Amino acid sequence: MEARLAKVFVIAVSIVAVTVGIYTVGIRTIGISANDVRNSVSPFWQPWKNRASRQPVPHKKTHISPSDCKNIEFVYKNFPMKSGAKCGNLADILKRGEMVICARKERYVACCQMQTKDGYIGEDVRLATELGNALGVKIIYKMVYDTYDDVVEAIYNCEGDVGIANLSYTPTRAKKVMFSSPYVILNKAILINRLAMVGQKARNLSEILNVPAAKIAALKNTSNENFAKEIFSEAQILGEAEWETGAIKKLQQTEVVAVVDDNMLIGTLIMEQPNLLLKFLPVILKESKDPISAITNIKEYSLNLFINKFLENKYKILSIPEVLETYRDYIK
């Protein structure tokens, strides 16, 4: 198992200075000594111009601002598709002049679906808006679903045309819906309580995390929970319903030694609360990609094919540092 961990976990540790800047500590594998985490610090966060001034380099606008969303309507109550509508059918979408997006009901999903005083922004909203513009149809953005799997079920049951909700691929979900090409590519990441490494005689991080006594938290019923169970098979994996009030709170109170999620969510948390770096060590698993895709009904191929070609030829996919920089003014 340790050999597999050493192969999979080629990592870089993203560390935010207590002020604002973010840096990386290069580590070859998870099998390295935990003490070596302190060595070889190099700049990671881009596009910071320099560490002294912390002035960001001006970047070309890539996100959709609320003022750009003229052809999108956000709704908060569930409703059936129009009578006779063929969910996920491209020709039918063009005929009725609208496309229904199924999304989670949360008003703040960092960098994906964030409510501002003027409307919504985020990568989920940007994709929906640009798809609507490309097709020349109105977007009905239905924010009524509690969980990721609820969105999957909605598309499976023809409650909308496309599901856009920061969705990761899982074999179980793929039995019910089709996944598009990714519009965001995340990496799996771990947030480790530094106290867990104090006084440890372990030779590497796997000897700290992948042992029967270790308790590791992940959001319940997500691909991250499945990932944690697969990689840390000897540890106790706790499924949490909430992020900050569940998984992170338990990490702060040392009820768990680590939390598993993705580099965007963990990066956002550190930007919101940089002082957490005094307690936590963020580790990005560079070889563990987590593609985020739109989903469509499994019986209709035309829309999925259009989305894939659109993403390939017309859509700018941002790296996670670019995403965090783009929306940094909107992060809580």
N, C-alpha and C positions, 0 to 999 in steps of 0.2 A: 504493500500500500504506500509506503514511504517513497519508493521509487517512482510510483505513479504521481504522487504529489509533487515530487521534485521536477518531473517532466511537465506537469500541467501548470504549476504555479511559478512561471517566470514572471516576476513582479517588479513593480516600481511603487514606492511609497510616496504618496502625495501629501506634503505637509504644508499647512498654511501658517505663515508667521502670525503672531498674535496681533499684528497690525492689520495688514490686508493681503500681502503677497502670498503666493503659493509656490512651493518648491517640491522637488522630487529627490528622494534618496534611492539610488540605483542598487538593486539587489539581484543577484543572479537567479537564485531559486529560493523557495520557501525553506529549503534545508539549511540555509545559512544561519549562523549564530545570531540570536536575537540582539546581542551586544553590537553587532556590526551595522545595525540600523542607523547608528549615529554617524556613520562615515560617509564620505563622498557626496555631500550635498551639492546639487546643481539646479539651475533655474528650470522650472517646469511651466508655470502659469504664463500663458501668452494671451493677449498681446501686451503685457506690461512692458513699457519702454525701458525702465530701469528701476532697480530696487530702491534707490534713494528717494526719488520723487513720487513713485507709485502712480505716475501719470499714464493713463491708458493710451495706446496708439489709436488714432481715429480709424474706425473700421467701416467698411461699406455696409449699409443697412441690409440685413438679410431677413429680419423678422417681420411679421405682419403686425402693424400697429392697429389699434381699434378703429382708427379713421379709414384704414384700408378695407375693413370688413363691411362693405356696403351691401353685399349680396349674400349675407349670412344672417340667419335668425336663430337666436339661442332660446330654447324652450325648456321648461322645467317640469312639465307634466307629460306622462306617457300618453300615446295615442296610436291607434292602428294605422297601418298604411292605407292609402286611398283605395277605395273599392276597385278591384280589377288590376291594381298595380302589381308588377312583377319585380319583387325585391332583387336588387343586384343585377338587373338586366339593363345593359347600357342603352339599348334602343328605347326601352321604356322610360328610362331616366330622361333622355333627350325629349321624348314625346311629352312627358308631364312637366318638364321644365324645372325639376327640382330633384335634389338628392338628399336623402335622410341619413344623417350621421348618428350612430349610437355611441354615447360617451358616458363616462362616469359622472355622478352628480356633484362631485367635489368642486367647489369654487376655486380652490387653490391646489393645483398639482404642479409643483415647482418646475419651471421651464417647459411645461407641456400644456397646461390649461390654467391660466392665472387671470383672475378677475381684477381689473383696474377700475378707476372711477369712470373711464370712458368705454369700457367693454372688456373683451378677453384677448389675451395674447398667449403665445407659447407654440411649441413645435407641433402639437396636435392641431391647434387652431390654424397654424400656417399651412399645414398640409391640406386640411379641409377647404380652406379658402382658395388656395391655388388650384386644387382639383375643380372646384366650382367655376373658377375663372377660365380654366382650360376647356371645360365642357360648355361654358356659357349657360349654366343653370344656377338656380338659387340653392343655397345650402340650408337645410333645416338641421340644426345642431342640437340633438336631443340629449340633455344632461339629466338622466333619470335613473341611472343604474348604480347600485351600491358597490359591486366588486368587478374585478376584471372578468371573472367567469360569467357574471351576469351579462356583460356585453357580448361575450361569445354566444351565450344562449339566445340573446336577442337577435343576433344575425342568423343563427340557426333556425329560429322560429319566424323569420321574415318580419321583424319589427322595424327594420331599417335596411338601407342599401350597403352601408360600409360601417365597420366598427373601427374607431380610432380612439385608443385609450391606453397608450403606452404598453401595448401588449407584446409579451414575449411568446415565442413558439414553444409549445409542448406537444408531445405525441397525442395526448388526450384531446387537446383543443383541435388538433389537425384532423381528427376524425369527424369533426362537426363543421368546420369552416376552412376556407382557403386563406393562406397567408400571402401577402404581397411581398415584394422585395423590401428590404428595410429602409426606413426613412430616418432612423437614428440607430447608431451602433454603440451600444454600451459595453462596458466591461464589468464582470463580477468584481466585487470589492468586499473587503472585510474591515470592520472597525473594531480594534482590539483595545481592551482596557489595559493601560500600561501597568497597573498594579498586578495584573496576571503574570507579568514577566519578572516582577521583583523577587529576588531570591531563588529564581528558577535555576536548576542545574541542567535543564533541557539543552540539547545541542542545537535544536532548530525549532521553528515555530510549529511544525507538525506535532512535536512531542508535547507542546502546550495545548494545542487546539484539538488534536485528534486522539483524545484519550477518554476513557469512560467517565472520568470525573468532570470533564469540561462541559459546561452548558453554553450553547450558542443559540442566539435568537435570530429569527427571520420572520418576515411578514407571512401570515398564515395563508395557505392556498395560493401561493405564488410560485413562479419558476425558481425564485431564490430559495424558497424553503426546500424544494426538490433538489436543487443544486447542493445545498448545505448537507442534506441527508446523504447524498451520493459521495461527496468528497470527504466529509467528516463522519464516516460511517461508525466510528467508535464513540463519538461524542453524543451528548443528549441535545437534540434539536428541538427548541421550543417555538411553536408557531404563535405569533402575536398578531392580534387584530389591528393594533395601532402602531404607528411608527414612533413618534416622539413620546407619547404617553405610555407606550408599551415597551417596545424593543429598546429604545434609547434610555428610557428611565431605568430599566433593569440593568443596562450597561453601566449607567452612572452609579447605581446602588450596588454594583458588583454582584448582582444576582446571576449575571451571565458574564463570561469572559470575553465574548465577541458577538458582533452582529454581522450578518451577511446580507448584502443588498447590491446595488450597482454604483458605479463611480459618479453618476449624475446626482443621485439622491444624497449620497454621502458628501460629495463636493458641495452641494447646496447647503447641507447642514453645517458644514465647516464655514462657509461664507456667512451664514446667519449667526453662528456662534463660534468665532475663531478661538475663543478661550478654551473650547473643548479639547484643543490639541495638547493642552497641559495634562489631560487625563487619557486621551484616546490616541491610538496610532492607526491612521488609515493606510490600508494596503490595497493597491489595485492589481488585479490578476490579469496581466496583459494578454495571456494566451486564452483566456476564457471570455470569448465574445458573447454578447447578448443582443442580437438584432431585434429591433422593435419594428413591428409591421402593422399595416392596416389589414383588416380581415373582411372577406366577402362571403356570400352564401355559397355553399359547396356545390350547388347545382348550376351555378351561373359562372361561366368562364370569361365572358366578354369584358366585364368591368375589371376583373382581376388583371387581365391582360393589358387593358388600357392603363391601369395604375402602375403596373410594372414598367411599361414603356415610358410613361410620364416621369417616373422617378429616375429612369436611366438617362433620359435625354433633356428634361426640362427643369429638374428640381435640384437645388443645391443642398446636398447633405452636409451638415456641419459636424465637426468633431466636437467632443464633449467640452474641451476648453473653450471653443468658439460659442457653443450653446450657453455656457455659464457666463461668458463675457457679454454676449448679446442681451441676456435678460438680467444682468446683475443689478440694474436699477429697480427691478420689479421684485427681486427676491426679498422676502420679509426680513 
